[in-house]
Amino acid sequence: PDCLPLQFLSYLGACDRLLKQGYEEGEVEEAMEMFQYSEKKVTEFLHLLAQFNDMGFQQNEIKEVLLLCGNQRERALEELVMK
């Protein structure tokens, strides 16, 4: 039998670390796909998503703006405020 590809093991490890930080499984999986499995970008995205969520912005708007702004907090916040 073939061994699991290292990329998949890396993906599982990243997901596990993010879940242990308290992020929801569905959000982690969606973000992993959106950012081509870059743990650094996913972590930034989920952190900002939670922050903006706590500020009362709509989740779907936050996701859209963060993608457009490449996880740049200040730009994303400006966009959200203008909506």
C-alpha positions in Angstrom: 0.0 0.0 0.0 1.1 3.5 -0.7 1.9 5.9 2.1 -0.3 8.9 2.5 1.2 11.9 0.6 3.1 14.3 2.8 0.8 17.1 1.6 -2.2 15.3 3.0 -0.5 14.7 6.4 0.5 18.3 6.5 -3.1 19.3 5.8 -4.4 17.1 8.6 -1.8 18.5 11.0 -2.8 22.1 10.1 -6.5 21.3 10.5 -5.8 19.7 13.8 -3.9 22.7 15.1 -6.6 25.1 13.9 -9.4 23.0 15.5 -7.5 23.0 18.8 -7.5 26.8 18.6 -11.3 26.6 18.7 -12.2 27.2 15.1 -15.1 25.2 13.7 -14.3 22.3 11.4 -16.5 23.5 8.5 -14.8 26.9 8.6 -11.3 25.4 8.7 -12.0 23.1 5.7 -13.6 25.9 3.7 -10.7 28.3 4.4 -8.1 25.5 3.6 -9.7 25.2 0.1 -9.9 29.0 -0.4 -6.2 29.5 0.4 -4.8 26.4 -1.3 -4.0 24.8 2.1 -1.6 27.6 3.3 -1.8 27.2 7.1 -0.4 30.8 7.6 -3.1 32.4 5.3 -5.9 30.2 6.8 -4.9 31.2 10.3 -4.9 34.9 9.4 -8.2 34.5 7.7 -9.9 32.7 10.6 -8.5 35.1 13.1 -9.8 38.1 11.2 -13.1 36.4 10.5 -13.7 35.9 14.2 -12.6 39.5 15.0 -14.9 41.1 12.4 -17.7 38.7 13.4 -17.4 39.9 17.0 -17.7 43.5 15.7 -21.1 42.5 14.3 -20.4 42.2 10.5 -22.1 39.6 8.5 -20.1 36.4 8.0 -20.6 36.2 4.2 -19.6 39.8 3.7 -16.5 39.3 5.9 -15.4 36.3 3.8 -15.9 38.2 0.6 -13.9 41.2 1.7 -11.1 39.2 3.3 -10.6 37.4 0.0 -10.7 40.6 -2.0 -8.2 42.3 0.3 -5.9 39.3 0.8 -6.4 39.2 4.5 -5.2 42.8 5.0 -7.0 43.8 8.2 -7.1 47.6 7.6 -8.3 47.4 4.0 -10.9 44.8 4.9 -12.2 46.9 7.8 -12.6 49.9 5.5 -14.5 47.9 3.0 -16.8 46.4 5.6 -17.5 49.8 7.1 -18.4 51.2 3.7 -20.9 48.4 2.9 
